[in-house]
Amino acid sequence: MEPGRRRRCHGSGPTAEVALDDDELVTRVRAGDREAYDTLVARHTASAYRTAVLLGAGPDAEDVVQEAFVKAYRKLSRYRAEASFRSWLLAIVANETRNLHRTRSRRDGLVLRAAAAADPVGASGVDDGLDAVLAAERRAALVGALRRLPARDREAIVCRYLLDLGEDETATVLGLPRGTVKSRTHRALAKLRALLDREVARRG
């Protein structure tokens, strides 16, 4: 068996390999298995990178993700599995992105524009208003409105709808109580719709 990657299950049928879940991999990392951490990195790099990009890391997204994985490894003893490893990791990514914003002389909105234009996440099943603003013909207005939202409101929209995180995961990523996430998301959507309505009226 390849360390940190698979465990074999023996039953009445042929021997099968079952992928280890994140908590099993974390246990192996804590026991000194570096390959298990490589598996966690490979499993979550895409969502970590996507989070950094959508929260505005821009061309520094790769550096943000790399630093987040380094810090996650160093802080692994603090992980208590009260939330999923993914949301715990994304909270570190979000914090690293905020640190990047604080050190920048300007905010980079170009990558957010590119991410929205690329149809980041299907919005089926979410609020009809948000479904409409994600339609192709309104993406440019959406990006402009997102950029005008306060950072905390933009983060709530990005996590809940562009990253498609649930309320619990969003609460972990943003370091907020679940009730705050719900109310902030509701207010942020209202602000976003108002900005979009004004943009539509301006365009006639």
C-alpha positions as CSV (number, residue, x, y, z in Angstrom):
1,M,0.0,0.0,0.0
2,E,1.3,3.4,-0.8
3,P,1.7,5.3,2.5
4,G,-0.8,8.1,3.1
5,R,-2.8,7.4,0.0
6,R,-5.0,4.2,0.2
7,R,-6.1,1.5,2.6
8,R,-7.2,-1.9,1.5
9,C,-10.6,-3.2,2.4
10,H,-11.1,-7.0,2.5
11,G,-14.6,-8.4,2.1
12,S,-16.3,-11.2,0.3
13,G,-15.4,-9.6,-3.1
14,P,-12.0,-8.8,-4.6
15,T,-9.6,-6.6,-2.5
16,A,-10.5,-3.0,-3.0
17,E,-8.5,0.2,-2.4
18,V,-10.4,3.0,-0.6
19,A,-9.1,6.6,-0.6
20,L,-8.3,7.8,2.9
21,D,-10.5,10.7,4.1
22,D,-8.9,13.9,5.2
23,D,-9.0,13.2,9.0
24,E,-7.2,9.9,8.4
25,L,-4.6,11.6,6.4
26,V,-4.1,14.3,9.1
27,T,-3.6,11.5,11.6
28,R,-0.9,10.0,9.4
29,V,0.8,13.4,8.9
30,R,0.9,13.9,12.7
31,A,2.6,10.5,12.9
32,G,5.3,11.7,10.6
33,D,4.0,10.6,7.2
34,R,5.0,13.4,4.8
35,E,3.4,11.6,1.8
36,A,0.0,11.9,3.5
37,Y,0.4,15.7,3.6
38,D,1.4,15.6,-0.1
39,T,-2.0,13.9,-0.7
40,L,-3.8,16.6,1.2
41,V,-2.0,19.3,-0.8
42,A,-2.9,17.6,-4.1
43,R,-6.5,17.1,-3.0
44,H,-7.1,20.7,-2.0
45,T,-4.8,22.8,-4.1
46,A,-7.5,23.6,-6.7
47,S,-10.1,24.9,-4.1
48,A,-7.4,26.8,-2.2
49,Y,-6.2,28.5,-5.4
50,R,-9.8,29.3,-6.4
51,T,-10.4,30.8,-3.0
52,A,-7.3,33.0,-3.2
53,V,-8.2,34.2,-6.7
54,L,-11.8,35.0,-6.0
55,L,-10.9,36.9,-2.8
56,G,-8.6,39.1,-4.8
57,A,-5.1,37.6,-4.6
58,G,-4.6,38.1,-8.3
59,P,-1.2,37.2,-9.7
60,D,0.0,36.4,-6.1
61,A,-2.6,33.6,-5.7
62,E,0.0,30.8,-6.1
63,D,2.2,32.4,-3.4
64,V,-0.8,32.8,-1.1
65,V,-1.7,29.1,-1.5
66,Q,1.9,28.0,-1.0
67,E,2.2,30.0,2.2
68,A,-1.2,28.8,3.4
69,F,-0.1,25.1,3.0
70,V,3.1,25.8,4.8
71,K,1.3,27.5,7.7
72,A,-1.4,24.7,7.7
73,Y,1.4,22.1,8.1
74,R,3.0,24.0,10.9
75,K,-0.4,24.5,12.7
76,L,-1.7,21.0,12.1
77,S,-1.5,20.3,15.8
78,R,-4.2,22.9,16.3
79,Y,-6.6,21.2,13.9
80,R,-9.4,19.7,16.0
81,A,-11.7,18.4,13.2
82,E,-14.6,20.5,14.6
83,A,-14.8,21.7,11.0
84,S,-13.7,19.9,7.8
85,F,-10.0,20.1,7.0
86,R,-11.0,21.9,3.7
87,S,-12.8,24.7,5.5
88,W,-10.0,25.0,8.1
89,L,-7.5,25.3,5.2
90,L,-9.6,27.8,3.3
91,A,-9.7,29.9,6.5
92,I,-5.9,30.1,6.4
93,V,-6.0,30.9,2.7
94,A,-8.6,33.7,3.3
95,N,-6.4,35.1,6.1
96,E,-3.3,35.1,3.9
97,T,-5.2,36.9,1.2
98,R,-6.3,39.6,3.7
99,N,-2.6,39.9,4.7
100,L,-1.8,40.4,1.0
101,H,-4.4,43.2,0.7
102,R,-3.0,45.0,3.7
103,T,0.4,45.1,2.2
104,R,-0.7,46.1,-1.3
105,S,-0.7,49.6,-2.5
106,R,-3.7,48.8,-4.7
107,R,-6.4,46.1,-5.0
108,D,-6.2,43.8,-7.9
109,G,-9.7,43.4,-9.5
110,L,-8.6,42.0,-12.8
111,V,-8.5,38.3,-11.7
112,L,-11.9,38.6,-10.1
113,R,-13.1,39.9,-13.5
114,A,-11.5,37.0,-15.3
115,A,-12.9,34.5,-12.8
116,A,-16.5,35.8,-13.2
117,A,-16.2,35.8,-17.0
118,A,-15.1,32.1,-16.8
119,D,-18.4,31.1,-15.2
120,P,-16.8,30.0,-12.0
121,V,-19.5,28.0,-10.3
122,G,-23.0,26.9,-11.4
123,A,-25.6,28.6,-9.4
124,S,-28.5,26.2,-9.8
125,G,-30.6,25.9,-6.7
126,V,-29.5,29.3,-5.1
127,D,-31.5,32.5,-4.9
128,D,-33.3,33.4,-8.1
129,G,-31.9,36.9,-8.0
130,L,-28.3,35.6,-7.7
131,D,-29.0,33.1,-10.5
132,A,-30.0,36.1,-12.7
133,V,-27.0,38.2,-11.9
134,L,-24.7,35.3,-12.8
135,A,-26.2,35.1,-16.3
136,A,-23.7,35.7,-19.0
137,E,-25.2,39.1,-20.2
138,R,-24.9,40.6,-16.7
139,R,-21.4,39.3,-15.6
140,A,-19.7,42.6,-16.4
141,A,-22.1,44.5,-14.2
142,L,-21.8,41.8,-11.5
143,V,-18.0,42.2,-11.3
144,G,-18.3,45.9,-11.2
145,A,-20.8,45.7,-8.4
146,L,-18.7,43.2,-6.4
147,R,-15.7,45.4,-6.6
148,R,-17.7,48.3,-5.1
149,L,-19.0,46.2,-2.1
150,P,-17.1,46.5,1.2
151,A,-14.5,43.8,1.6
152,R,-16.5,41.9,4.2
153,D,-19.6,41.8,2.1
154,R,-17.6,40.8,-1.0
155,E,-16.1,37.9,1.0
156,A,-19.5,36.6,2.1
157,I,-20.8,36.6,-1.5
158,V,-17.6,35.0,-2.9
159,C,-17.7,32.2,-0.3
160,R,-21.4,31.4,-0.4
161,Y,-22.0,31.7,-4.1
162,L,-18.8,31.8,-6.2
163,L,-17.0,29.1,-4.1
164,D,-20.4,27.4,-3.3
165,L,-19.5,26.9,0.4
166,G,-22.3,26.2,2.9
167,E,-23.0,28.4,5.8
168,D,-20.9,26.3,8.2
169,E,-17.9,26.3,5.9
170,T,-18.2,30.0,5.2
171,A,-18.4,30.7,9.0
172,T,-15.1,28.7,9.4
173,V,-13.4,30.4,6.4
174,L,-14.4,33.9,7.5
175,G,-14.0,33.2,11.3
176,L,-17.6,34.3,12.0
177,P,-20.6,32.8,13.8
178,R,-23.0,31.1,11.5
179,G,-25.7,33.6,12.3
180,T,-23.4,36.5,11.3
181,V,-22.7,34.7,8.0
182,K,-26.4,34.4,7.3
183,S,-27.2,38.0,8.1
184,R,-24.2,39.4,6.4
185,T,-24.9,37.4,3.2
186,H,-28.5,38.6,3.2
187,R,-27.4,42.2,3.5
188,A,-24.6,41.8,1.0
189,L,-27.0,40.4,-1.6
190,A,-29.3,43.3,-1.0
191,K,-26.5,45.7,-1.6
192,L,-25.4,43.8,-4.6
193,R,-28.8,43.9,-6.2
194,A,-29.2,47.6,-5.4
195,L,-25.8,48.3,-7.2
196,L,-26.9,46.2,-10.1
197,D,-30.3,47.9,-10.3
198,R,-28.6,51.3,-10.4
199,E,-26.2,50.1,-13.1
200,V,-29.2,48.9,-15.2
201,A,-30.9,52.2,-14.7
202,R,-27.8,54.1,-15.7
203,R,-27.5,52.2,-18.9
204,G,-31.1,52.8,-19.7
